[in-house]
Amino acid sequence: MSDDEQQQNQPQEEVKSEDANATINIKVVSSTGEEVFFKIKRSTKLSKLQGAYANKVGKDVGSIR
């Protein structure tokens, strides 16, 4: 079976256009199992998320990774 025939037999997936300002939900889990949830835009830098997490749990940014 050629590649063309294999591609025709497989169902085609829809390609969704993603909004650059769409938000995503992120769950950060600590080593003790504590969960903190954030809702951020796709364009938000992870360093900003890391700083927000540090403030929320009351730790220094340098002490988390």
N, C-alpha and C positions, 0 to 999 in steps of 0.2 A: 504494500500500500504506500503510495507516495505521500509526501507532506501535504500536498494540496487536498487529497482525499481525506486525510486525518483532520484537517482544519474544518472541512465542510461538515463532518460528522459531529463535531463538538459544538455544543450550544455557545453562542456568542454572549459575552457578558456586556452589560451596559456600562458605559463609561460616564461617571457622574462628574460634573464640574464642581469643584470645591470652592466655596467662598473663602477668600483670604481673611475675612473678619469673623469667620465662624468660630464659635467657642468649642473647646474640648474640656472634658472633665478628667481630672487627674487625681489619683489616690496615691498619697505618699505614706508608706508603711515604715515605722521605725523598727529598730532591732528588737524592741520589746513587744512589737505587735500592735502598737498604737497607730491608728489610721487617721490621717488628716486629708480632707478633700479640698480641691481647688478647681475653680472654673476660670480658664484663661483663654485668651485669643491665640490663634495659631502663630501669630507673629511675635508673641511674648518670648523674650529670652529666658532660658532656663535659669540663668544666674539671678534674675528677678524673682522667679519662683522659689529658688533656694533661700533667698533673703527673706521672703514672706514666710516660708516654713520656719526658719530660724526664729523670727520674731514671734510666731504663733506658739512655738513650744518653749520659748524663753532661753534659747541657747545662742552662742556666738556662731556666726556664719562659718568661721574657720574650723569649728569643731564638728561640723557635719559634712557628709560627702554623699 
